[in-house]
């Protein structure tokens, strides 16, 4: 096996990195599929889950129900956070 050239060690390392990246993406996709299967199961057998999903999609509430709309987490990250002020030292007279 040649360690130099276009088919050498750099190419091998690049392919290994590509494989790791694809394996990670594959694991994420499998996790997403499992989550969706669980959601489908919950929606098939739970009237409460069905009501919750319908209300979320249609953005509706039940009668006599109050809903509070909070800002998205992403918006909160863009809001500047106050800088903590140092504690004041006691003044000696």
Phi and psi restraints in degrees (range 20) as a CNS / XPLOR table:
assign (resid 1 and name C) (resid 2 and name N)
       (resid 2 and name CA) (resid 2 and name C) 1.0 -85.7 20.0 2
assign (resid 2 and name N) (resid 2 and name CA)
       (resid 2 and name C) (resid 3 and name N) 1.0 134.9 20.0 2
assign (resid 2 and name C) (resid 3 and name N)
       (resid 3 and name CA) (resid 3 and name C) 1.0 -92.4 20.0 2
assign (resid 3 and name N) (resid 3 and name CA)
       (resid 3 and name C) (resid 4 and name N) 1.0 -9.1 20.0 2
assign (resid 3 and name C) (resid 4 and name N)
       (resid 4 and name CA) (resid 4 and name C) 1.0 -115.1 20.0 2
assign (resid 4 and name N) (resid 4 and name CA)
       (resid 4 and name C) (resid 5 and name N) 1.0 167.9 20.0 2
assign (resid 4 and name C) (resid 5 and name N)
       (resid 5 and name CA) (resid 5 and name C) 1.0 92.9 20.0 2
assign (resid 5 and name N) (resid 5 and name CA)
       (resid 5 and name C) (resid 6 and name N) 1.0 -177.4 20.0 2
assign (resid 5 and name C) (resid 6 and name N)
       (resid 6 and name CA) (resid 6 and name C) 1.0 -67.0 20.0 2
assign (resid 6 and name N) (resid 6 and name CA)
       (resid 6 and name C) (resid 7 and name N) 1.0 -21.6 20.0 2
assign (resid 6 and name C) (resid 7 and name N)
       (resid 7 and name CA) (resid 7 and name C) 1.0 -106.2 20.0 2
assign (resid 7 and name N) (resid 7 and name CA)
       (resid 7 and name C) (resid 8 and name N) 1.0 16.7 20.0 2
assign (resid 7 and name C) (resid 8 and name N)
       (resid 8 and name CA) (resid 8 and name C) 1.0 -87.7 20.0 2
assign (resid 8 and name N) (resid 8 and name CA)
       (resid 8 and name C) (resid 9 and name N) 1.0 -153.6 20.0 2
assign (resid 8 and name C) (resid 9 and name N)
       (resid 9 and name CA) (resid 9 and name C) 1.0 -59.8 20.0 2
assign (resid 9 and name N) (resid 9 and name CA)
       (resid 9 and name C) (resid 10 and name N) 1.0 -45.0 20.0 2
assign (resid 9 and name C) (resid 10 and name N)
       (resid 10 and name CA) (resid 10 and name C) 1.0 -58.3 20.0 2
assign (resid 10 and name N) (resid 10 and name CA)
       (resid 10 and name C) (resid 11 and name N) 1.0 -38.8 20.0 2
assign (resid 10 and name C) (resid 11 and name N)
       (resid 11 and name CA) (resid 11 and name C) 1.0 -65.6 20.0 2
assign (resid 11 and name N) (resid 11 and name CA)
       (resid 11 and name C) (resid 12 and name N) 1.0 -41.6 20.0 2
assign (resid 11 and name C) (resid 12 and name N)
       (resid 12 and name CA) (resid 12 and name C) 1.0 -61.9 20.0 2
assign (resid 12 and name N) (resid 12 and name CA)
       (resid 12 and name C) (resid 13 and name N) 1.0 -45.8 20.0 2
assign (resid 12 and name C) (resid 13 and name N)
       (resid 13 and name CA) (resid 13 and name C) 1.0 -63.7 20.0 2
assign (resid 13 and name N) (resid 13 and name CA)
       (resid 13 and name C) (resid 14 and name N) 1.0 -39.2 20.0 2
assign (resid 13 and name C) (resid 14 and name N)
       (resid 14 and name CA) (resid 14 and name C) 1.0 -63.6 20.0 2
assign (resid 14 and name N) (resid 14 and name CA)
       (resid 14 and name C) (resid 15 and name N) 1.0 -42.3 20.0 2
assign (resid 14 and name C) (resid 15 and name N)
       (resid 15 and name CA) (resid 15 and name C) 1.0 -65.3 20.0 2
assign (resid 15 and name N) (resid 15 and name CA)
       (resid 15 and name C) (resid 16 and name N) 1.0 -39.8 20.0 2
assign (resid 15 and name C) (resid 16 and name N)
       (resid 16 and name CA) (resid 16 and name C) 1.0 -63.4 20.0 2
assign (resid 16 and name N) (resid 16 and name CA)
       (resid 16 and name C) (resid 17 and name N) 1.0 -41.0 20.0 2
assign (resid 16 and name C) (resid 17 and name N)
       (resid 17 and name CA) (resid 17 and name C) 1.0 -64.4 20.0 2
assign (resid 17 and name N) (resid 17 and name CA)
       (resid 17 and name C) (resid 18 and name N) 1.0 -40.2 20.0 2
assign (resid 17 and name C) (resid 18 and name N)
       (resid 18 and name CA) (resid 18 and name C) 1.0 -63.5 20.0 2
assign (resid 18 and name N) (resid 18 and name CA)
       (resid 18 and name C) (resid 19 and name N) 1.0 -41.3 20.0 2
assign (resid 18 and name C) (resid 19 and name N)
       (resid 19 and name CA) (resid 19 and name C) 1.0 -63.6 20.0 2
assign (resid 19 and name N) (resid 19 and name CA)
       (resid 19 and name C) (resid 20 and name N) 1.0 -45.8 20.0 2
assign (resid 19 and name C) (resid 20 and name N)
       (resid 20 and name CA) (resid 20 and name C) 1.0 -58.9 20.0 2
assign (resid 20 and name N) (resid 20 and name CA)
       (resid 20 and name C) (resid 21 and name N) 1.0 -42.7 20.0 2
assign (resid 20 and name C) (resid 21 and name N)
       (resid 21 and name CA) (resid 21 and name C) 1.0 -63.7 20.0 2
assign (resid 21 and name N) (resid 21 and name CA)
       (resid 21 and name C) (resid 22 and name N) 1.0 -42.3 20.0 2
assign (resid 21 and name C) (resid 22 and name N)
       (resid 22 and name CA) (resid 22 and name C) 1.0 -68.5 20.0 2
assign (resid 22 and name N) (resid 22 and name CA)
       (resid 22 and name C) (resid 23 and name N) 1.0 -36.9 20.0 2
assign (resid 22 and name C) (resid 23 and name N)
       (resid 23 and name CA) (resid 23 and name C) 1.0 -64.6 20.0 2
assign (resid 23 and name N) (resid 23 and name CA)
       (resid 23 and name C) (resid 24 and name N) 1.0 -39.6 20.0 2
assign (resid 23 and name C) (resid 24 and name N)
       (resid 24 and name CA) (resid 24 and name C) 1.0 -65.4 20.0 2
assign (resid 24 and name N) (resid 24 and name CA)
       (resid 24 and name C) (resid 25 and name N) 1.0 -43.9 20.0 2
assign (resid 24 and name C) (resid 25 and name N)
       (resid 25 and name CA) (resid 25 and name C) 1.0 -62.7 20.0 2
assign (resid 25 and name N) (resid 25 and name CA)
       (resid 25 and name C) (resid 26 and name N) 1.0 -40.7 20.0 2
assign (resid 25 and name C) (resid 26 and name N)
       (resid 26 and name CA) (resid 26 and name C) 1.0 -62.3 20.0 2
assign (resid 26 and name N) (resid 26 and name CA)
       (resid 26 and name C) (resid 27 and name N) 1.0 -42.8 20.0 2
assign (resid 26 and name C) (resid 27 and name N)
       (resid 27 and name CA) (resid 27 and name C) 1.0 -63.0 20.0 2
assign (resid 27 and name N) (resid 27 and name CA)
       (resid 27 and name C) (resid 28 and name N) 1.0 -41.2 20.0 2
assign (resid 27 and name C) (resid 28 and name N)
       (resid 28 and name CA) (resid 28 and name C) 1.0 -63.8 20.0 2
assign (resid 28 and name N) (resid 28 and name CA)
       (resid 28 and name C) (resid 29 and name N) 1.0 -40.9 20.0 2
assign (resid 28 and name C) (resid 29 and name N)
       (resid 29 and name CA) (resid 29 and name C) 1.0 -66.3 20.0 2
assign (resid 29 and name N) (resid 29 and name CA)
       (resid 29 and name C) (resid 30 and name N) 1.0 -40.5 20.0 2
assign (resid 29 and name C) (resid 30 and name N)
       (resid 30 and name CA) (resid 30 and name C) 1.0 -62.4 20.0 2
assign (resid 30 and name N) (resid 30 and name CA)
       (resid 30 and name C) (resid 31 and name N) 1.0 -41.3 20.0 2
assign (resid 30 and name C) (resid 31 and name N)
       (resid 31 and name CA) (resid 31 and name C) 1.0 -63.3 20.0 2
assign (resid 31 and name N) (resid 31 and name CA)
       (resid 31 and name C) (resid 32 and name N) 1.0 -40.8 20.0 2
assign (resid 31 and name C) (resid 32 and name N)
       (resid 32 and name CA) (resid 32 and name C) 1.0 -63.5 20.0 2
assign (resid 32 and name N) (resid 32 and name CA)
       (resid 32 and name C) (resid 33 and name N) 1.0 -42.8 20.0 2
assign (resid 32 and name C) (resid 33 and name N)
       (resid 33 and name CA) (resid 33 and name C) 1.0 -62.1 20.0 2
assign (resid 33 and name N) (resid 33 and name CA)
       (resid 33 and name C) (resid 34 and name N) 1.0 -44.8 20.0 2
assign (resid 33 and name C) (resid 34 and name N)
       (resid 34 and name CA) (resid 34 and name C) 1.0 -61.4 20.0 2
assign (resid 34 and name N) (resid 34 and name CA)
       (resid 34 and name C) (resid 35 and name N) 1.0 -42.4 20.0 2
assign (resid 34 and name C) (resid 35 and name N)
       (resid 35 and name CA) (resid 35 and name C) 1.0 -63.0 20.0 2
assign (resid 35 and name N) (resid 35 and name CA)
       (resid 35 and name C) (resid 36 and name N) 1.0 -40.9 20.0 2
assign (resid 35 and name C) (resid 36 and name N)
       (resid 36 and name CA) (resid 36 and name C) 1.0 -68.4 20.0 2
assign (resid 36 and name N) (resid 36 and name CA)
       (resid 36 and name C) (resid 37 and name N) 1.0 -38.1 20.0 2
assign (resid 36 and name C) (resid 37 and name N)
       (resid 37 and name CA) (resid 37 and name C) 1.0 -62.0 20.0 2
assign (resid 37 and name N) (resid 37 and name CA)
       (resid 37 and name C) (resid 38 and name N) 1.0 -41.1 20.0 2
assign (resid 37 and name C) (resid 38 and name N)
       (resid 38 and name CA) (resid 38 and name C) 1.0 -64.5 20.0 2
assign (resid 38 and name N) (resid 38 and name CA)
       (resid 38 and name C) (resid 39 and name N) 1.0 -42.5 20.0 2
assign (resid 38 and name C) (resid 39 and name N)
       (resid 39 and name CA) (resid 39 and name C) 1.0 -62.2 20.0 2
assign (resid 39 and name N) (resid 39 and name CA)
       (resid 39 and name C) (resid 40 and name N) 1.0 -43.9 20.0 2
assign (resid 39 and name C) (resid 40 and name N)
       (resid 40 and name CA) (resid 40 and name C) 1.0 -60.8 20.0 2
assign (resid 40 and name N) (resid 40 and name CA)
       (resid 40 and name C) (resid 41 and name N) 1.0 -44.0 20.0 2
assign (resid 40 and name C) (resid 41 and name N)
       (resid 41 and name CA) (resid 41 and name C) 1.0 -60.9 20.0 2
assign (resid 41 and name N) (resid 41 and name CA)
       (resid 41 and name C) (resid 42 and name N) 1.0 -47.0 20.0 2
assign (resid 41 and name C) (resid 42 and name N)
       (resid 42 and name CA) (resid 42 and name C) 1.0 -60.6 20.0 2
assign (resid 42 and name N) (resid 42 and name CA)
       (resid 42 and name C) (resid 43 and name N) 1.0 -41.1 20.0 2
assign (resid 42 and name C) (resid 43 and name N)
       (resid 43 and name CA) (resid 43 and name C) 1.0 -69.7 20.0 2
assign (resid 43 and name N) (resid 43 and name CA)
       (resid 43 and name C) (resid 44 and name N) 1.0 -29.9 20.0 2
assign (resid 43 and name C) (resid 44 and name N)
       (resid 44 and name CA) (resid 44 and name C) 1.0 -71.2 20.0 2
assign (resid 44 and name N) (resid 44 and name CA)
       (resid 44 and name C) (resid 45 and name N) 1.0 -34.8 20.0 2
assign (resid 44 and name C) (resid 45 and name N)
       (resid 45 and name CA) (resid 45 and name C) 1.0 -115.6 20.0 2
assign (resid 45 and name N) (resid 45 and name CA)
       (resid 45 and name C) (resid 46 and name N) 1.0 -1.2 20.0 2
assign (resid 45 and name C) (resid 46 and name N)
       (resid 46 and name CA) (resid 46 and name C) 1.0 -126.3 20.0 2
assign (resid 46 and name N) (resid 46 and name CA)
       (resid 46 and name C) (resid 47 and name N) 1.0 113.2 20.0 2
assign (resid 46 and name C) (resid 47 and name N)
       (resid 47 and name CA) (resid 47 and name C) 1.0 -63.2 20.0 2
assign (resid 47 and name N) (resid 47 and name CA)
       (resid 47 and name C) (resid 48 and name N) 1.0 -36.6 20.0 2
assign (resid 47 and name C) (resid 48 and name N)
       (resid 48 and name CA) (resid 48 and name C) 1.0 -62.9 20.0 2
assign (resid 48 and name N) (resid 48 and name CA)
       (resid 48 and name C) (resid 49 and name N) 1.0 -43.1 20.0 2
assign (resid 48 and name C) (resid 49 and name N)
       (resid 49 and name CA) (resid 49 and name C) 1.0 -64.5 20.0 2
assign (resid 49 and name N) (resid 49 and name CA)
       (resid 49 and name C) (resid 50 and name N) 1.0 -37.6 20.0 2
assign (resid 49 and name C) (resid 50 and name N)
       (resid 50 and name CA) (resid 50 and name C) 1.0 -62.6 20.0 2
assign (resid 50 and name N) (resid 50 and name CA)
       (resid 50 and name C) (resid 51 and name N) 1.0 -48.8 20.0 2
assign (resid 50 and name C) (resid 51 and name N)
       (resid 51 and name CA) (resid 51 and name C) 1.0 -59.3 20.0 2
assign (resid 51 and name N) (resid 51 and name CA)
       (resid 51 and name C) (resid 52 and name N) 1.0 -43.5 20.0 2
assign (resid 51 and name C) (resid 52 and name N)
       (resid 52 and name CA) (resid 52 and name C) 1.0 -61.4 20.0 2
assign (resid 52 and name N) (resid 52 and name CA)
       (resid 52 and name C) (resid 53 and name N) 1.0 -44.8 20.0 2
assign (resid 52 and name C) (resid 53 and name N)
       (resid 53 and name CA) (resid 53 and name C) 1.0 -66.3 20.0 2
assign (resid 53 and name N) (resid 53 and name CA)
       (resid 53 and name C) (resid 54 and name N) 1.0 -42.7 20.0 2
assign (resid 53 and name C) (resid 54 and name N)
       (resid 54 and name CA) (resid 54 and name C) 1.0 -63.2 20.0 2
assign (resid 54 and name N) (resid 54 and name CA)
       (resid 54 and name C) (resid 55 and name N) 1.0 -45.0 20.0 2
assign (resid 54 and name C) (resid 55 and name N)
       (resid 55 and name CA) (resid 55 and name C) 1.0 -64.8 20.0 2
assign (resid 55 and name N) (resid 55 and name CA)
       (resid 55 and name C) (resid 56 and name N) 1.0 -38.4 20.0 2
assign (resid 55 and name C) (resid 56 and name N)
       (resid 56 and name CA) (resid 56 and name C) 1.0 -66.3 20.0 2
assign (resid 56 and name N) (resid 56 and name CA)
       (resid 56 and name C) (resid 57 and name N) 1.0 -44.7 20.0 2
assign (resid 56 and name C) (resid 57 and name N)
       (resid 57 and name CA) (resid 57 and name C) 1.0 -66.3 20.0 2
assign (resid 57 and name N) (resid 57 and name CA)
       (resid 57 and name C) (resid 58 and name N) 1.0 -43.3 20.0 2
assign (resid 57 and name C) (resid 58 and name N)
       (resid 58 and name CA) (resid 58 and name C) 1.0 -85.9 20.0 2
assign (resid 58 and name N) (resid 58 and name CA)
       (resid 58 and name C) (resid 59 and name N) 1.0 -5.1 20.0 2
assign (resid 58 and name C) (resid 59 and name N)
       (resid 59 and name CA) (resid 59 and name C) 1.0 56.0 20.0 2
assign (resid 59 and name N) (resid 59 and name CA)
       (resid 59 and name C) (resid 60 and name N) 1.0 49.0 20.0 2
assign (resid 59 and name C) (resid 60 and name N)
       (resid 60 and name CA) (resid 60 and name C) 1.0 -121.4 20.0 2
assign (resid 60 and name N) (resid 60 and name CA)
       (resid 60 and name C) (resid 61 and name N) 1.0 161.5 20.0 2
assign (resid 60 and name C) (resid 61 and name N)
       (resid 61 and name CA) (resid 61 and name C) 1.0 -122.0 20.0 2
assign (resid 61 and name N) (resid 61 and name CA)
       (resid 61 and name C) (resid 62 and name N) 1.0 164.6 20.0 2
assign (resid 61 and name C) (resid 62 and name N)
       (resid 62 and name CA) (resid 62 and name C) 1.0 -77.7 20.0 2
assign (resid 62 and name N) (resid 62 and name CA)
       (resid 62 and name C) (resid 63 and name N) 1.0 159.7 20.0 2
assign (resid 62 and name C) (resid 63 and name N)
       (resid 63 and name CA) (resid 63 and name C) 1.0 -59.0 20.0 2
assign (resid 63 and name N) (resid 63 and name CA)
       (resid 63 and name C) (resid 64 and name N) 1.0 143.6 20.0 2
assign (resid 63 and name C) (resid 64 and name N)
       (resid 64 and name CA) (resid 64 and name C) 1.0 63.0 20.0 2
assign (resid 64 and name N) (resid 64 and name CA)
       (resid 64 and name C) (resid 65 and name N) 1.0 25.1 20.0 2
assign (resid 64 and name C) (resid 65 and name N)
       (resid 65 and name CA) (resid 65 and name C) 1.0 -115.5 20.0 2
assign (resid 65 and name N) (resid 65 and name CA)
       (resid 65 and name C) (resid 66 and name N) 1.0 138.9 20.0 2
assign (resid 65 and name C) (resid 66 and name N)
       (resid 66 and name CA) (resid 66 and name C) 1.0 -111.2 20.0 2
assign (resid 66 and name N) (resid 66 and name CA)
       (resid 66 and name C) (resid 67 and name N) 1.0 135.3 20.0 2
assign (resid 66 and name C) (resid 67 and name N)
       (resid 67 and name CA) (resid 67 and name C) 1.0 -120.7 20.0 2
assign (resid 67 and name N) (resid 67 and name CA)
       (resid 67 and name C) (resid 68 and name N) 1.0 132.8 20.0 2
assign (resid 67 and name C) (resid 68 and name N)
       (resid 68 and name CA) (resid 68 and name C) 1.0 -104.5 20.0 2
assign (resid 68 and name N) (resid 68 and name CA)
       (resid 68 and name C) (resid 69 and name N) 1.0 127.3 20.0 2
assign (resid 68 and name C) (resid 69 and name N)
       (resid 69 and name CA) (resid 69 and name C) 1.0 -97.0 20.0 2
assign (resid 69 and name N) (resid 69 and name CA)
       (resid 69 and name C) (resid 70 and name N) 1.0 116.8 20.0 2
assign (resid 69 and name C) (resid 70 and name N)
       (resid 70 and name CA) (resid 70 and name C) 1.0 -103.4 20.0 2
assign (resid 70 and name N) (resid 70 and name CA)
       (resid 70 and name C) (resid 71 and name N) 1.0 152.4 20.0 2
assign (resid 70 and name C) (resid 71 and name N)
       (resid 71 and name CA) (resid 71 and name C) 1.0 -63.9 20.0 2
assign (resid 71 and name N) (resid 71 and name CA)
       (resid 71 and name C) (resid 72 and name N) 1.0 149.9 20.0 2
assign (resid 71 and name C) (resid 72 and name N)
       (resid 72 and name CA) (resid 72 and name C) 1.0 -62.1 20.0 2
assign (resid 72 and name N) (resid 72 and name CA)
       (resid 72 and name C) (resid 73 and name N) 1.0 151.6 20.0 2
assign (resid 72 and name C) (resid 73 and name N)
       (resid 73 and name CA) (resid 73 and name C) 1.0 -59.4 20.0 2
assign (resid 73 and name N) (resid 73 and name CA)
       (resid 73 and name C) (resid 74 and name N) 1.0 -38.4 20.0 2
assign (resid 73 and name C) (resid 74 and name N)
       (resid 74 and name CA) (resid 74 and name C) 1.0 -60.7 20.0 2
assign (resid 74 and name N) (resid 74 and name CA)
       (resid 74 and name C) (resid 75 and name N) 1.0 -36.7 20.0 2
assign (resid 74 and name C) (resid 75 and name N)
       (resid 75 and name CA) (resid 75 and name C) 1.0 -69.1 20.0 2
assign (resid 75 and name N) (resid 75 and name CA)
       (resid 75 and name C) (resid 76 and name N) 1.0 -35.8 20.0 2
assign (resid 75 and name C) (resid 76 and name N)
       (resid 76 and name CA) (resid 76 and name C) 1.0 -65.9 20.0 2
assign (resid 76 and name N) (resid 76 and name CA)
       (resid 76 and name C) (resid 77 and name N) 1.0 -31.1 20.0 2
assign (resid 76 and name C) (resid 77 and name N)
       (resid 77 and name CA) (resid 77 and name C) 1.0 -67.8 20.0 2
assign (resid 77 and name N) (resid 77 and name CA)
       (resid 77 and name C) (resid 78 and name N) 1.0 -30.6 20.0 2
assign (resid 77 and name C) (resid 78 and name N)
       (resid 78 and name CA) (resid 78 and name C) 1.0 -82.1 20.0 2
assign (resid 78 and name N) (resid 78 and name CA)
       (resid 78 and name C) (resid 79 and name N) 1.0 -11.9 20.0 2
assign (resid 78 and name C) (resid 79 and name N)
       (resid 79 and name CA) (resid 79 and name C) 1.0 -79.6 20.0 2
assign (resid 79 and name N) (resid 79 and name CA)
       (resid 79 and name C) (resid 80 and name N) 1.0 130.1 20.0 2
assign (resid 79 and name C) (resid 80 and name N)
       (resid 80 and name CA) (resid 80 and name C) 1.0 -64.9 20.0 2
assign (resid 80 and name N) (resid 80 and name CA)
       (resid 80 and name C) (resid 81 and name N) 1.0 137.4 20.0 2
assign (resid 80 and name C) (resid 81 and name N)
       (resid 81 and name CA) (resid 81 and name C) 1.0 -91.6 20.0 2
assign (resid 81 and name N) (resid 81 and name CA)
       (resid 81 and name C) (resid 82 and name N) 1.0 140.8 20.0 2
assign (resid 81 and name C) (resid 82 and name N)
       (resid 82 and name CA) (resid 82 and name C) 1.0 -64.8 20.0 2
assign (resid 82 and name N) (resid 82 and name CA)
       (resid 82 and name C) (resid 83 and name N) 1.0 142.3 20.0 2
assign (resid 82 and name C) (resid 83 and name N)
       (resid 83 and name CA) (resid 83 and name C) 1.0 -81.4 20.0 2
assign (resid 83 and name N) (resid 83 and name CA)
       (resid 83 and name C) (resid 84 and name N) 1.0 128.4 20.0 2
assign (resid 83 and name C) (resid 84 and name N)
       (resid 84 and name CA) (resid 84 and name C) 1.0 -64.4 20.0 2
assign (resid 84 and name N) (resid 84 and name CA)
       (resid 84 and name C) (resid 85 and name N) 1.0 136.6 20.0 2
assign (resid 84 and name C) (resid 85 and name N)
       (resid 85 and name CA) (resid 85 and name C) 1.0 -90.5 20.0 2
assign (resid 85 and name N) (resid 85 and name CA)
       (resid 85 and name C) (resid 86 and name N) 1.0 140.8 20.0 2
assign (resid 85 and name C) (resid 86 and name N)
       (resid 86 and name CA) (resid 86 and name C) 1.0 -66.1 20.0 2
assign (resid 86 and name N) (resid 86 and name CA)
       (resid 86 and name C) (resid 87 and name N) 1.0 148.2 20.0 2
assign (resid 86 and name C) (resid 87 and name N)
       (resid 87 and name CA) (resid 87 and name C) 1.0 -67.7 20.0 2
assign (resid 87 and name N) (resid 87 and name CA)
       (resid 87 and name C) (resid 88 and name N) 1.0 143.3 20.0 2
assign (resid 87 and name C) (resid 88 and name N)
       (resid 88 and name CA) (resid 88 and name C) 1.0 -78.9 20.0 2
assign (resid 88 and name N) (resid 88 and name CA)
       (resid 88 and name C) (resid 89 and name N) 1.0 136.7 20.0 2
assign (resid 88 and name C) (resid 89 and name N)
       (resid 89 and name CA) (resid 89 and name C) 1.0 -78.9 20.0 2
assign (resid 89 and name N) (resid 89 and name CA)
       (resid 89 and name C) (resid 90 and name N) 1.0 144.4 20.0 2
assign (resid 89 and name C) (resid 90 and name N)
       (resid 90 and name CA) (resid 90 and name C) 1.0 -63.5 20.0 2
assign (resid 90 and name N) (resid 90 and name CA)
       (resid 90 and name C) (resid 91 and name N) 1.0 142.5 20.0 2
assign (resid 90 and name C) (resid 91 and name N)
       (resid 91 and name CA) (resid 91 and name C) 1.0 -90.7 20.0 2
assign (resid 91 and name N) (resid 91 and name CA)
       (resid 91 and name C) (resid 92 and name N) 1.0 129.6 20.0 2
assign (resid 91 and name C) (resid 92 and name N)
       (resid 92 and name CA) (resid 92 and name C) 1.0 -94.6 20.0 2
assign (resid 92 and name N) (resid 92 and name CA)
       (resid 92 and name C) (resid 93 and name N) 1.0 134.8 20.0 2
